[in-house]
Amino acid sequence: MTAKPTALHVLKNSKGLTQTGKLTYENTEKYIKLKVKGGDKDEISIHYHEAGEQHPDTIVFLHGGGIGASGWFNFYLNIEPFAEHFRTILIDMPNFGRSDAVLIKDIDEAGYDARVLSEFLKAKGIAKASLMGNSKGGADAIRFSVDFTSQLDLTILMGASTGPSIFDVMPPQGTALLGDMMRNPSREIVEKVLHLFVYDDSFVNEEWIDMRWNAVQDHVKRGFRDMRLQMAKMNLSDRNKTNQTQKLFQVPNPTLVVFGAHDRFAALDSSVSLMRHYPNSELHVYRNCGHWVQFEMAEEFNDLVILWMHREKAKQQAAKK
């Protein structure tokens, strides 16, 4: 297995290739209809990828919040290794990937996404699932852990936060540039954002830039950009309203916090805070890595999280005896 997104993993006009190519965008994609309160639609269509259905334990990967993000784009280097051990789902939240465009009106975005995930698991007949949330997906996982603890198994958070940093300038450099990309999308800004995702600039090649730029243009066509700009004006995600830090002590579930020391979208003290406030948690920091640990250090990330999950599942089994 290789961690680098070489020509093996990124080809011209591709959506991203897995390590062996046995799992593809097309042979893993599915759709499901859900009824979720809080948006402008009574029923929404959710797009996702699924593999490893033969396994009893489920992990759901939650993508970040930049325009062009999706379950597959963020995690195509993780689905194959995890599907060897777990039922693995890469979900597109509303206004991302190929899910529906939704105007969220009555709740903040993380709260709505947590409702979507809860209804998704119920519709799939999954009593409990582990979550792996990156950036915005981490905020979604944090909110789910508070609002729907009974449906949660294990939590993995990467480049995530719930409250503001006390050390770094807010918003972080990368987050500010994501805002620029949302307001004025261009291939040039996409390239700048991808350079900020990683510590090692050699990861950013023309094929990867084209892949994300194509996704950005598709999101614009699908109306996601307009929907999210409209929601931004509604100020539903005011940090004073959405900070979950003081509630995390109520969540007993094992939690692994992962951080790249050169993350330019989240601050280290945010991850330390998560580790300190979740009562059953640990923190792993990669020194020479950026915001996308799951991509830049794919092999190491996959090995770390899979081993940690097996260890925690073994503890659960031992506790039942």
Sequence and secondary structure as in RCSB ss.txt:
>XXXX:A:sequence
MTAKPTALHVLKNSKGLTQTGKLTYENTEKYIKLKVKGGDKDEISIHYHEAGEQHPDTIVFLHGGGIGASGWFNF
YLNIEPFAEHFRTILIDMPNFGRSDAVLIKDIDEAGYDARVLSEFLKAKGIAKASLMGNSKGGADAIRFSVDFTS
QLDLTILMGASTGPSIFDVMPPQGTALLGDMMRNPSREIVEKVLHLFVYDDSFVNEEWIDMRWNAVQDHVKRGFR
DMRLQMAKMNLSDRNKTNQTQKLFQVPNPTLVVFGAHDRFAALDSSVSLMRHYPNSELHVYRNCGHWVQFEMAEE
FNDLVILWMHREKAKQQAAKK
>XXXX:A:secstr
   S  TTT  TT S   SSSSS HHHHEEEEEE  TTBS SSEEEEEEEE TTSSSEEEEE   STT  HHHHH
TTTHHHHHTTSEEEEE  TTSTTS    B SS HHHHHHHHHHHHHHHHT S EEEEEETHHHHHHHHHHHH GG
GEEEEEEES  SS  SSS SS HHHHHHHHHHHS  HHHHHHHHHHH S GGG  HHHHHHHHHHHHHHHHTTHH
HHHHHHHHHTTT HHHH  GGGGGG  S EEEEEETT SSS HHHHHHHHHHSSSEEEEEETT  S HHHHTHHH
HHHHHHHHHHHHHHHHHHHH 
